[in-house]
């Protein structure tokens, strides 16, 4: 509900967060605060226990009914793929650790279900908060939303109060979940700003689908503002300006009009080929985490899905997802994208990320370099084989490529391929029809893989360079560390040389090389990758048209010349200065900016 708190001052202030959905918004804000119903820590009489369990089960059923209604509303008003966001919420209602353990605790501890469910939810949310992977960490928002929905049902069937926006407003909240967003009159929502969350939250996904600018991770916006304050939100830069000056307000209005014209121009490129002026084709594909995002990829004319991260299917369940559960998600994407190719990456997670599914495995002290990803899968055929069978079964419905992550050694690749072949033999023996061949790839995200790339390229159909992990492993910098963020740089010459090594080492075998890290979505970063000879770039869907515009405006020979030049430079600072000198005028002429180069400037100042 709108807050009655007062802001500390009417002085202009700039808050910096993360871009969750691109776009600009200017207007009055409305502060939303979630009010949780009270729960009682009351010891039950023995005779009350069975009735409390029945009351809890009824509340779960009513919460499920609410979610199904909500999903239907989103399907009708937004779209079928966006409505699937709520499938994750429905999964939490079947979760044994959240729901099952609460039911058991009512019996064993003889306490009210609402108190026990909230306590269990808070425990799980704290566990999620320790997860290094941002995407998985943000699923805590969904878990809390589901548990509080059940608590409200227990509290005499309370539903969230309807939220009315009577005029166009920028919604500001400490945290926001998809349920709350769908209650709002979207036509009156100018933009979204939250203290918590990030670009992979379900709210961010819905915001992008609804074309609403959004900024997350602002820390204190909801406490610094009061409803009615004027703010300027920049979903591209990830900023929120409180009490912008008249000059800034006019600048935002001018930029909004320019952005509208620019977006129209970009969408005019949707069906044009992705090719440089001198005829060099470059495939532009999309990275996705959820099946619902396939629609976004199609809307911008993506060549296909260059990276489908499958971790979400395993998250927050008290059991490993079955083969059929996984097949349902894969098949939805493959059929929706057909005839476009879909690259499905096998599970890239470790003991710290999916504790429930790993049945209590001890987490590593350094999970980034521990028992995770392909290492875990090779040790756990009970996890790996059902996924491989599900992927192969989905390949009967469209073009599928299998991608093995975190390969450091040729023997890991061979063992993974052997298990894939075993899965194939099992399916064929059962009469399941699958294609004779499914392309196989390995991720190059460990320096060892780049340095020994010939051994991998000889036995793969394609290689996928994960520049995010390759950068942090090469530079020994955790990309999530605020203290070291100025050192994390995918345009560091050492990283670029490893990518160059990967491309050159793959050529004798005709093995396609794609780049699927953050740098691929930046116009200048993409240019450098193309200049290094990369065949395919895979990125968040909303970056595809901008990169296409840049590629269609340059000659590949020029990009190759620049790439050769930066490979010889001594450090990141020199690389960025050189790229700025070469492309600043070009970017301005195209109406674009390079986030990578802008970030590089900030880092130089930091030093």
C-alpha positions in Angstrom: 0.0 0.0 0.0 1.2 3.6 -0.5 3.5 4.8 2.2 2.7 7.8 4.4 6.4 8.2 5.4 8.2 11.5 4.5 11.3 11.7 2.5 14.4 13.0 4.2 14.7 16.1 1.9 13.7 17.4 -1.5 17.3 17.6 -2.5 18.3 15.9 -5.8 19.9 12.5 -5.3 21.1 9.7 -7.6 20.7 6.0 -6.6 22.5 3.4 -8.6 21.4 -0.2 -9.0 21.1 -2.7 -11.9 19.3 -2.6 -15.2 16.4 -5.0 -14.9 14.5 -3.9 -18.0 15.5 -1.2 -20.5 13.7 2.1 -21.0 13.1 5.5 -19.4 10.4 6.8 -17.1 9.7 10.2 -15.5 6.9 10.9 -13.0 5.5 10.7 -9.5 6.3 7.5 -7.6 4.0 5.3 -5.5 5.6 3.4 -2.6 4.3 -0.2 -2.1 4.8 -2.0 1.2 3.9 -5.6 1.6 1.9 -6.2 4.9 2.3 -9.7 6.2 -0.5 -11.2 8.3 0.3 -12.0 11.9 1.1 -15.6 12.9 0.7 -17.2 16.3 3.4 -19.3 18.0 0.8 -21.3 19.9 1.2 -24.8 21.2 -1.7 -27.0 20.1 -3.7 -29.4 22.2 -3.3 -33.0 21.0 -6.8 -33.0 19.8 -6.2 -29.9 17.6 -3.3 -31.4 15.5 -5.3 -33.3 12.9 -7.6 -30.3 12.3 -4.6 -28.0 11.9 -3.0 -30.3 9.3 -6.3 -30.3 7.4 -6.5 -26.5 7.7 -3.0 -26.3 6.3 -3.7 -28.6 3.4 -6.8 -26.6 2.6 -4.8 -23.3 2.6 -2.3 -24.9 0.2 -5.1 -25.9 -2.1 -6.7 -22.4 -1.9 -3.3 -20.8 -2.7 -2.9 -23.1 -5.7 -6.3 -22.0 -6.9 -5.3 -18.4 -6.5 -2.2 -18.9 -8.5 -4.0 -20.7 -11.3 -6.4 -17.8 -11.5 -3.5 -15.4 -11.6 -1.8 -17.4 -14.3 -5.0 -17.3 -16.3 -5.2 -13.6 -15.9 -1.6 -13.1 -17.1 -2.2 -15.5 -20.0 -5.2 -13.5 -21.1 -3.7 -10.0 -20.6 0.0 -10.5 -21.4 0.6 -13.8 -23.0 0.9 -17.6 -22.6 4.7 -17.6 -22.3 4.7 -14.9 -19.6 2.1 -16.7 -17.6 4.5 -19.6 -17.2 6.4 -17.5 -14.7 3.8 -18.7 -12.2 4.6 -22.3 -12.9 7.6 -21.8 -10.6 5.3 -20.7 -7.8 3.1 -23.7 -8.3 6.2 -25.9 -8.0 6.9 -24.5 -4.6 3.5 -25.6 -3.4 4.7 -29.2 -4.1 8.0 -28.7 -2.5 8.7 -31.3 0.2 11.1 -29.1 2.2 8.8 -26.1 2.3 5.3 -27.7 2.4 6.0 -31.3 3.4 8.3 -30.4 6.3 5.8 -27.8 7.6 3.1 -30.4 7.6 5.3 -32.8 9.5 6.3 -30.1 12.0 2.7 -29.4 12.8 2.4 -33.0 14.0 5.8 -33.3 15.7 6.0 -29.8 17.3 2.2 -29.2 17.8 2.3 -25.6 16.7 0.2 -23.6 14.3 1.0 -24.1 10.6 1.3 -20.4 9.7 4.1 -19.9 12.3 6.0 -23.0 11.2 5.6 -22.2 7.5 6.9 -18.7 7.8 9.9 -19.9 9.9 10.7 -22.6 7.4 10.4 -20.0 4.6 12.7 -17.6 6.3 15.3 -20.4 6.8 15.2 -21.3 3.1 15.4 -17.6 2.1 18.5 -17.2 4.1 19.9 -20.3 2.4 19.1 -18.8 -1.0 20.9 -15.6 0.0 24.2 -17.5 0.3 24.0 -18.8 -3.2 26.7 -17.2 -5.4 24.6 -17.6 -8.6 22.4 -14.4 -8.9 19.7 -16.1 -10.9 19.2 -18.9 -8.4 19.5 -16.4 -5.5 16.6 -14.4 -6.7 14.3 -17.3 -6.6 14.0 -16.6 -2.9 11.5 -13.9 -3.9 9.2 -16.5 -5.4 9.6 -18.8 -2.4 8.6 -16.1 0.0 5.7 -15.0 -2.2 4.3 -18.5 -2.2 4.7 -19.1 1.5 3.0 -15.8 2.4 0.1 -16.6 0.1 -0.5 -19.8 2.1 -0.1 -17.9 5.4 -2.8 -15.4 4.2 -5.1 -18.3 3.4 -4.5 -19.6 7.0 -5.2 -16.1 8.3 -8.9 -16.5 7.5 -8.4 -16.5 3.8 -6.9 -13.1 3.5 -5.9 -12.0 0.0 -3.7 -9.2 -0.9 -5.5 -5.9 -0.9 -6.2 -4.7 -4.4 -3.7 -2.0 -5.4 -5.0 0.8 -7.5 -2.9 3.3 -9.4 -5.2 6.2 -10.2 -2.6 8.0 -12.3 0.5 7.0 -14.2 3.2 6.3 -11.6 6.6 4.8 -11.1 6.2 1.9 -8.6 8.9 1.8 -5.9 9.1 -1.1 -3.4 11.7 -2.8 -1.2 10.9 -6.0 -2.9 8.3 -6.8 -5.6 7.0 -10.2 -6.7 5.1 -11.1 -9.9 1.8 -11.5 -8.0 1.8 -7.9 -6.9 2.9 -6.6 -10.3 0.0 -8.4 -12.0 -2.5 -6.8 -9.6 -1.5 -3.3 -10.7 -3.2 -1.5 -13.6 -0.3 -1.9 -15.9 -1.4 0.9 -18.1 -0.7 3.3 -15.2 2.7 1.8 -14.4 5.4 3.9 -15.9 8.3 2.0 -14.5 9.5 -0.2 -11.6 12.3 0.5 -9.0 13.1 -2.0 -6.2 15.7 -2.1 -3.4 16.3 -5.8 -3.9 16.2 -8.2 -6.9 18.1 -8.2 -10.1 17.9 -8.7 -13.9 17.0 -12.4 -13.6 14.1 -12.0 -11.2 10.6 -13.0 -12.4 9.5 -9.4 -12.0 12.3 -8.3 -14.3 11.3 -10.9 -16.8 7.6 -9.7 -16.7 8.7 -6.1 -16.9 10.6 -6.8 -20.1 7.7 -8.6 -21.5 5.4 -5.7 -20.6 8.0 -3.2 -22.0 8.3 -1.5 -18.6 11.6 0.1 -17.6 12.9 -1.3 -14.4 15.9 -0.9 -12.0 16.7 -3.3 -9.2 19.2 -3.4 -6.4 18.8 0.2 -5.3 19.1 -0.7 -1.6 17.3 2.2 0.0 14.9 3.8 -2.6 11.7 2.7 -0.7 12.9 4.3 2.5 14.2 7.5 1.0 11.1 8.3 -1.0 7.5 9.1 -0.3 4.5 8.6 -2.6 4.2 11.6 -4.8 7.9 12.4 -5.1 9.0 12.9 -8.7 11.7 10.6 -9.9 13.5 9.8 -13.2 14.2 6.1 -13.8 16.8 4.9 -16.3 16.4 1.2 -17.0 19.4 1.3 -19.4 21.9 2.8 -16.9 20.3 1.3 -13.8 19.8 4.6 -12.0 17.0 6.4 -10.2 17.2 10.2 -9.8 15.2 11.6 -6.9 13.9 15.1 -7.4 15.4 15.6 -10.8 16.1 19.2 -11.9 13.9 20.8 -14.6 16.8 20.5 -17.0 17.0 16.7 -16.2 13.2 16.3 -16.6 13.4 17.9 -20.1 16.4 15.8 -21.0 14.5 12.6 -20.0 11.5 13.6 -22.1 13.8 14.3 -25.1 15.5 11.0 -24.6 12.2 9.1 -24.3 11.2 10.5 -27.7 14.6 9.7 -29.2 14.5 6.2 -27.7 11.0 5.6 -29.2 12.3 6.5 -32.6 15.4 4.4 -32.1 13.4 1.3 -31.0 11.2 1.7 -34.1 14.4 1.8 -36.2 15.8 -1.3 -34.4 12.7 -3.3 -35.0 12.8 -2.5 -38.7 16.0 -4.6 -38.7 14.3 -7.6 -37.2 14.0 -9.7 -40.3 17.1 -8.4 -42.1 20.2 -10.7 -42.2 22.9 -10.3 -39.5 25.8 -9.6 -41.8 28.6 -7.0 -42.0 28.8 -4.5 -44.9 31.4 -6.7 -46.6 29.3 -9.9 -46.4 30.5 -11.6 -43.2 27.5 -13.4 -41.6 27.3 -13.6 -37.8 24.6 -15.6 -36.1 22.8 -13.7 -33.3 21.1 -16.0 -30.7 19.5 -15.5 -27.3 20.4 -16.6 -23.8 17.4 -17.7 -21.7 16.8 -19.1 -18.2 13.0 -19.7 -18.4 10.8 -21.2 -21.1 8.7 -18.0 -21.1 11.7 -16.1 -22.5 11.6 -18.0 -25.8 8.9 -15.6 -26.9 11.2 -12.6 -26.3 13.9 -14.3 -28.5 11.4 -14.7 -31.4 10.1 -11.2 -31.1 13.6 -9.8 -31.9 14.4 -12.2 -34.7 16.9 -14.3 -32.9 18.6 -17.0 -34.9 17.8 -19.4 -32.1 18.6 -20.1 -28.5 22.4 -20.1 -28.1 22.2 -20.9 -24.4 19.3 -22.3 -22.3 20.4 -22.5 -18.7 18.5 -25.5 -17.2 19.3 -24.8 -13.5 15.9 -23.4 -12.7 14.2 -26.7 -13.2 16.2 -28.1 -10.3 15.7 -25.2 -7.9 13.7 -25.2 -4.7 12.4 -28.8 -5.0 12.7 -31.4 -2.3 13.2 -34.0 -5.1 15.1 -34.2 -8.3 12.9 -33.2 -11.2 11.8 -36.3 -13.1 12.7 -37.0 -16.7 9.1 -36.1 -17.8 9.2 -32.8 -15.8 12.3 -31.8 -17.6 11.0 -32.9 -21.0 8.0 -30.6 -20.5 10.2 -27.5 -20.2 12.6 -28.5 -23.0 9.9 -29.5 -25.4 8.0 -26.2 -24.8 11.1 -24.2 -25.9 12.1 -26.5 -28.7 8.6 -26.5 -30.3 8.1 -22.8 -29.8 11.5 -22.0 -31.4 11.2 -24.5 -34.3 12.7 -24.5 -36.8 15.3 -22.4 -35.0 18.0 -24.3 -33.1 18.0 -24.5 -29.3 21.2 -25.1 -27.3 20.4 -26.8 -24.0 23.2 -26.6 -21.5 23.3 -29.5 -19.0 23.1 -28.7 -15.3 25.6 -26.1 -14.3 25.2 -26.1 -10.5 26.9 -27.5 -7.4 26.3 -28.4 -3.8 25.9 -24.8 -2.8 23.2 -24.2 -5.4 20.8 -27.1 -5.2 21.3 -28.5 -1.7 17.9 -30.1 -1.7 18.3 -32.0 -4.9 21.7 -33.1 -3.9 20.3 -34.6 -0.7 22.5 -32.9 1.8 25.9 -33.0 0.0 28.5 -31.0 1.8 29.1 -27.6 0.0 32.6 -26.6 -1.1 34.3 -23.7 0.6 35.0 -22.3 -2.8 31.9 -23.4 -4.9 33.1 -21.6 -8.1 36.0 -24.0 -8.3 34.5 -27.0 -6.5 32.3 -30.0 -7.1 29.9 -28.4 -9.5 28.7 -28.5 -13.1 30.0 -31.4 -15.3 32.1 -32.6 -12.4 29.0 -33.2 -10.2 27.0 -34.6 -13.1 29.6 -37.2 -14.0 29.7 -38.3 -10.4 25.9 -38.4 -10.2 24.3 -40.4 -13.0 21.0 -40.4 -11.1 21.0 -36.6 -11.8 22.7 -36.6 -15.2 21.1 -39.5 -17.1 17.4 -38.3 -16.7 18.5 -34.9 -18.0 20.3 -36.4 -21.0 17.3 -38.6 -21.8 14.9 -35.6 -21.5 17.2 -33.5 -23.8 17.3 -36.3 -26.4 13.6 -36.8 -26.3 13.0 -33.1 -26.8 15.2 -33.3 -29.9 12.4 -35.1 -31.7 10.4 -31.9 -31.7 13.0 -29.5 -33.3 16.6 -28.6 -33.6 18.5 -29.3 -30.4 22.2 -29.0 -29.5 23.7 -30.4 -26.2 26.2 -28.2 -24.4 28.4 -29.5 -21.6 29.6 -26.8 -19.2 32.9 -26.3 -17.3 35.0 -28.7 -19.4 38.6 -28.6 -18.3 39.9 -31.9 -19.6 39.2 -34.0 -22.7 38.4 -37.0 -20.5 35.5 -35.1 -19.0 34.1 -34.4 -22.5 34.5 -38.0 -23.5 32.8 -39.4 -20.4 29.9 -37.0 -20.9 29.6 -38.0 -24.5 29.7 -41.7 -23.5 26.8 -41.1 -21.0 24.9 -39.2 -23.7 25.3 -42.2 -26.1 24.2 -44.6 -23.3 21.1 -42.5 -22.8 20.5 -42.7 -26.6 20.8 -46.5 -26.6 18.3 -46.7 -23.7 15.7 -44.6 -25.5 16.2 -46.5 -28.8 15.8 -49.8 -27.0 12.5 -48.5 -25.6 11.3 -47.6 -29.1 11.6 -43.8 -28.6 12.2 -42.0 -31.9 15.0 -39.5 -31.8 17.3 -38.0 -34.5 20.3 -39.9 -35.6 22.6 -37.1 -34.5 22.4 -34.3 -32.0 25.2 -31.7 -32.2 27.5 -31.7 -29.2 29.4 -28.8 -27.7 31.7 -27.9 -24.8 31.9 -24.6 -22.9 35.2 -22.9 -22.9 35.1 -21.1 -19.6 38.3 -22.4 -17.9 41.7 -21.2 -19.3 42.8 -24.9 -19.6 40.1 -25.5 -22.2 41.2 -22.5 -24.3 44.9 -23.5 -24.0 44.1 -27.1 -25.1 41.3 -26.2 -27.4 42.4 -28.5 -30.3 41.7 -31.6 -28.3 38.1 -30.4 -27.6 37.5 -29.0 -31.1 38.4 -32.3 -32.7 35.6 -34.0 -30.8 32.9 -31.3 -30.8 30.5 -29.9 -33.3 30.7 -26.4 -31.6 32.4 -24.6 -28.8 30.7 -22.0 -26.6 33.0 -19.4 -24.9 31.5 -18.4 -21.6 33.2 -15.0 -21.1 31.8 -14.4 -17.7 33.4 -17.4 -16.0 36.4 -17.3 -18.4 37.1 -13.7 -17.2 36.8 -14.5 -13.5 39.0 -17.6 -13.7 41.6 -15.9 -15.9 41.9 -12.8 -13.7 41.2 -14.5 -10.4 38.3 -12.1 -9.7 34.9 -13.0 -8.4 32.6 -11.1 -10.7 30.1 -10.7 -7.8 32.6 -8.9 -5.5 31.9 -5.2 -5.1 35.4 -4.7 -3.8 37.1 -6.2 -6.9 34.5 -5.2 -9.5 37.0 -2.7 -11.1 39.3 -5.6 -11.9 36.7 -7.8 -13.6 37.0 -7.0 -17.3 36.2 -9.3 -20.2 38.1 -7.0 -22.5 41.4 -7.6 -20.6 44.0 -8.7 -23.2 44.6 -12.0 -21.4 40.9 -12.9 -21.9 40.9 -11.7 -25.5 44.0 -13.8 -26.3 42.3 -16.9 -24.8 39.2 -16.3 -27.0 41.5 -15.8 -30.0 43.3 -19.0 -29.1 40.0 -20.8 -29.1 38.9 -19.5 -32.5 42.3 -20.2 -34.2 42.6 -23.7 -32.6 39.1 -24.7 -33.8 39.5 -23.7 -37.4 41.4 -26.7 -38.7 38.5 -28.9 -37.5 35.6 -26.7 -38.9 34.2 -26.4 -35.3 31.8 -23.4 -34.9 32.7 -21.0 -32.0 30.1 -18.9 -30.3 30.4 -16.4 -27.4 27.6 -16.4 -24.9 28.9 -14.1 -22.2 27.9 -10.5 -21.2 30.4 -8.9 -23.6 28.5 -10.3 -26.6 25.5 -8.0 -25.9 27.6 -4.8 -26.0 28.0 -3.2 -29.5 31.7 -2.7 -29.1 32.3 -6.0 -27.3 30.4 -7.8 -30.0 32.6 -6.1 -32.7 35.8 -7.3 -31.0 34.4 -10.8 -30.8 33.4 -10.8 -34.5 36.9 -9.4 -35.3 38.4 -12.3 -33.5 36.5 -14.6 -35.9 33.7 -15.8 -33.6 30.8 -17.3 -35.7 27.9 -16.8 -33.3 27.0 -14.4 -30.5 24.4 -15.3 -27.9 23.0 -12.7 -25.5 20.0 -11.5 -23.6 17.2 -11.0 -26.2 16.9 -7.3 -25.9 20.6 -6.8 -27.0 20.2 -8.6 -30.3 18.8 -5.8 -32.5 21.3 -3.2 -31.2 24.2 -5.6 -32.0 22.7 -6.3 -35.4 22.6 -2.6 -36.1 26.3 -2.2 -35.2 27.3 -5.3 -37.3 25.4 -4.1 -40.4 27.3 -0.7 -40.2 30.9 -2.0 -40.3 33.2 -4.0 -42.4 34.5 -7.3 -41.0 38.0 -6.5 -42.2 37.9 -3.3 -40.1 36.7 -5.3 -37.1 39.4 -7.9 -37.6 42.1 -5.1 -37.8 40.9 -3.6 -34.6 40.8 -7.0 -32.9 44.4 -7.7 -34.0 45.5 -4.3 -32.6 43.9 -4.7 -29.1 45.4 -8.2 -28.7 48.8 -6.5 -28.6 48.0 -3.9 -26.0 49.3 -4.3 -22.4 46.2 -3.9 -20.3 42.5 -3.3 -20.1 42.8 0.5 -19.9 44.7 0.7 -23.1 42.2 -1.6 -24.8 39.3 0.5 -23.8 41.0 3.8 -24.8 41.8 2.3 -28.2 38.3 1.1 -28.8 36.9 4.5 -27.7 39.2 6.3 -30.2 38.1 3.9 -33.0 34.3 3.7 -32.3 33.2 6.7 -30.3 32.1 8.6 -33.4 30.6 5.5 -35.0 28.5 4.8 -31.9 27.3 8.4 -31.7 26.3 8.3 -35.4 24.3 5.2 -34.8 22.6 6.7 -31.7 24.2 4.0 -29.4 26.5 3.9 -26.4 28.8 1.1 -25.3 28.1 0.0 -21.7 31.4 -1.8 -21.6 33.3 1.3 -22.6 31.3 3.4 -20.1 32.0 1.0 -17.4 35.7 1.0 -18.3 35.8 4.7 -17.8 34.3 4.4 -14.4 36.8 1.7 -13.5 39.7 3.9 -14.5 38.5 6.6 -12.3 38.1 4.1 -9.5 41.8 3.2 -9.8 
